Structure formats: C-alpha cells, structure tokens
Amino acid sequence: MRARLAIVTAAALLIAACMEPNASGTPQIKDINVFAASSLTDAFTQAGDGFAKTNFRVRFVFNFGSSSTLATQITNGAPADIFASADETNMQKTVDAKLADGTPTVFATNRLAIAVAPGNPKKVRSLADLARTDLLLVLAAPTVPAGRYALDALSKAGVTARPASQEVDVRAVLNKVSLGEADAGIVYVTDVKSAAGRVGGVEIPEEHQVLARYPIAVVKGSKNAQLAHGFVDYLLSPAAQGMLATYGFSKP
C-alpha cells in the first residue's frame, strides 16, 4: 500500500511541476505564440483546440499574416514560439538568422485556384480569362507567397494579367472577391473551401499549377519550447493530418 501511495504521490508531484503553479497555487496558463500564414487561419484555430484537449492550461495566441511579414517580425525580435510559413523562402530567412530551433519540417501542401463571385457571373473558365479588360482582378503582392505563386501560374499559362490591386496577403484577396469588390483573384484551394457560399472556385489545371509547401519550426528562445515542439509533432500526427485534409490541405 505504501509503495502504491508513493507512486501516486510521485505522479502528482510530476504533474504539478509540469504545470508550474503560481504564488496562489493555481497552475499557470502557458501561452504559445504562433506566427502562421493567413491561409492557415481556420485549420490552425482548430488544431490549437485539438492540441489543448490533451495539454491542459495551454493557450494559443495566433498571429496570422503574410509569411514575408511574419518572417520580418520574427527576425526583428518579435516574441514568437512557432513559425508556420506558406513557403520555404521565408522560412529560410529565420534559418539564416539562426532563429530556428531545429530543422523546419514541411507539414502540408496547398494548390492554387481562382476565386470568383458565387455562380461565376463573369464566366471565368481559365487563367486566360484573367487578362480580360472587363474583369476586375486582384492578386496578393509579389512579395507574398500567394502573389508569387499566382505570377508563376500565370507565366506558365502564358497570360499577362494586370491586377487592379496587390493585397497584403491571400485572405485579403479572398475578402475582396467575397465582398464583391473584385471579380476574381488567385488564392489557394483551401481559401475557396473556407469561403464556400461566399465565393466560387475555378480549378487551375495541373500544367499551370504551383505547389505551395508549408514548413513549420519552433523559434529559438521560445519560453515554452517543449510545448511548442509538441504542437509541431501534433501537426504531423494522423489525427491532425486528417483534420488538415478537411480544409483542403494535402500531405507533404
């Protein structure tokens, strides 16, 4: 009986130590600051909820935006625990700055689609239609992964398009189309899926596609590195990969 009591007591002490109670005796909530590409907004919000179910007293603080902006913030000293980019170029900036705790891991891939108004009233059928003068087109800025991917796809199709505006990130492109402020925009298939009912989607054929690879890394100096690495591992688990698939992401 004494041995059993000792085991239970040891386990309780271990749990208490991991949760680090504050002066009042209440276990502290540990914040995990996640800087993630805007196209991950919906999926990462759910992923955070899923991870927190088995990791009590964890709170995710998400900063969603363009990968280029996030990389700049991190290299300038922003307090991030995790960085998830929509491309490997911007992740490499943190690696070059020696701010990645370990080797970044690609956890998902994405593809492009053309977002149009519901019902496709402008009859957009392909990338070639985006050069039409009667069409108000918006793209993400070329400094943003989605903008660079869009230009690559248009180049593959031999199309010269003149966007009415270049947006700060892919979600801004999506929002302009969904609000009727633009006729079309090149976004990710996951964005079209997330805005079902508010936008329609036109497929881009394989020969004009650009594959977006999403790497993730824990940022060096994280105050909660163990939990941050745990979240990265969780994203690679079958459960999280299945969840990402429901949002339209593919396996790496």
N, C-alpha and C positions, 0 to 999 in steps of 0.2 A: 504493500500500500504506500509505504514511504517512497519507494522508487517511482511509482506511478505519479505521486504528488510532485516529486522533483522534476519529472519530465514535463508535466503540465505547467509548473511554475517557470521552468526554463523557456518553454514556448511562449508563455505570456510575456516574459521579460524581453524576448527577441522581438515580438510584435510591437511592444511598447517602445523599444529602442528604434525600430524602423520608422515609427510614426512620430518620434521626437516631440513629446508633449511640451507645451509652453509653460510659463510660470504658473498658470492657473490649473494646470493638469490636463487641459484639453489638447488632444493631438492636433498639431498644426496642419493646415492645408498647404500643400506644396503646389505652387504654380509652375506650369510648363509652358514657356513662351514659344509658340510655334509660328515661324515665318514661312508662309506657304503661298504658292502660285494661286492666283484668283480662281483658276479653273478647278481647284481642289476644294472650294468653299463648302459645298454640300457634303461631299464624301468625307472630308476631314472632320466636319462637325459631328457626323455620325460615328466616325472612327474614334473620336475623343470620348464619346458616350460609351462606346463598346469597351474601350480600354479601362475607363473609370469603374466599370462594373466589377472588375476583379482587382482594382488598385484603388482602395478607398483613400479618401482625403486628398485626391489629386484634382486639380482644377486646370483646365486648358485655357490659355489666353492666346487667341489666334490673331495673327496679323496677316491678312490676305492682300495681295497686290501683285504687280508685275514682278517677275523674277529678277529683272535687272535692278529695279528699285530696292527690292529686298536685299539683294547681294550688296548693293552700295551701303544700305543701312547697317548691315552686319559688319562689313569691313571698316565702317566708321565707328564701330563700337556699340551698336545697339544691343541690348541685353536679350539675345535670342538663345534658346536652348536647342532648337531644331530648325533646320532649313530644308524645305522641300521645293525644288525648282522644277519648272516646266521644260528646262533644257539643261544640257551638260555644260554649256558655255558659261552660264552664270554661276553654276556650282563650282566650276574650276576657279573662279575668282576667289572664292573662300579658301579653296585648297591652296592656291598660290600665296594667299595671305597667311597661310599656316593656321587657319581658324577651324579646320575640320578635325573633329576628334575621331580619327579612324578614316577608312576609305569610304566614300559615298557609295550608296547602293541604289541601283535602279529598281524601283518597286512597282512601276506601272508604265504603260504606254498609252498614247492617245492618237487620234487621227483628226483630220480636218473635215469640215462640212460647210455648206453655205447656208446661213440663216436668212430666212425670208419671212414676210408677213404671213399670218395664217391663211391658207388657201392659195398662197403663191399668186397673188393678183397680177404681178408683173411678168408672170410666165418665165421665170428664170429656170433654165434647164441645165446649164453648164457654166464653167468658168468663163467661157467665151462671152456669155451674156453680160458679164460684169463690166465689159468695155462699152456697153450701150450708153448713149448720151441721155436717154430718157430714164436712166436708173440712178438713184442716189445711193452710192456705195460708201460704206465706212470700213476701215481696217484698223487693226491695232498698229501702233507706231512701229517702225522697223527695228527700234532698239528693244522691243518687247518680243519674247519668243513667238507668240502667236502672229505678230506682224511680220517677223522674218520668215516664218513658215508659210504665211499667206503669199508673200512675194516669191518664195521658192516655187510654190504650187502654180502661181500664175505664169512664172517663167517656163516651167515645164510644159504648160499648155500653150505657150507662145502668145499669151494675152498681155496687152498693155492696158492697165486699168488706172483710172485717175480718181482716187477716193476723195470724197468731199471733206473728210476729216480723218485724222490719225489719232486713235484713242489711247489712253494711258495703260489700258490692259484689255484682255479679251472680254471680261464681263461688261466693260463699258460699251464695247461693240454690240454685244448681245442686247444690252438695255436699250440702245438707240433703235435697234430693229424692233424690239418688243413694244416700244412706246410709239412706233410709227414715225420716228424721226429719221429713219433711213429705210430704203427698200431692201437692202441686202448687206451682208457682212460675212467675212470668213471667220469662223470660230472653230471650236473643237466639237466633235460629235457629242461629247459629254455636256456641252453647253446647250445644244439643241435639245437633248434629252431632258435636261433640268428645267427648261422653259417650255416644255410640251404644253400646247394650248395657247401659248403667247407668241410662239414663232413656229414656222415650219422649217423643214430641213431639206436641202438638195444634196444628194451624195456627190462626192468627188471621186472619179474613177481611179483605180489603182495606179495607172501610169502617171497620174498627176499628184498623187498623194505624197505627203511628207509625214514621216513617223516622229511623233514627239516622245522623247524618253524622259521620264521623271526620276531624277536621283534625289536621295534624301541623306542627310548627315546630321549627327549631333555636333553642335558648335562647341569648340574648345572653350573651357572656362565655365561651362554650364554649372549652376549651383545644384542642379538635380540630375546629374549625368546618368545615374543608374536608371532612374525612371525614364529619362529621355531615350536611352538605348533600348529600354523595354518597349517603348512605343514604336520605335523603328522595327524591332523584332516582331511586334504585333502586326504591323502593316504587311509583313511578309508571310504571315500565317494563313492557312487555308480559309479561316473564317473571314479575315479582313480582305483577302483577295476576292472572295466571293462577294463581299459587300461592295468592293470597288467595281466589280463587273456589273452590278445592278445600276451603277451610274454611267456605264458605258466605257469604262477603262478596260484595257486588256493587260494580260500578264506581261512582265518584262521578257 
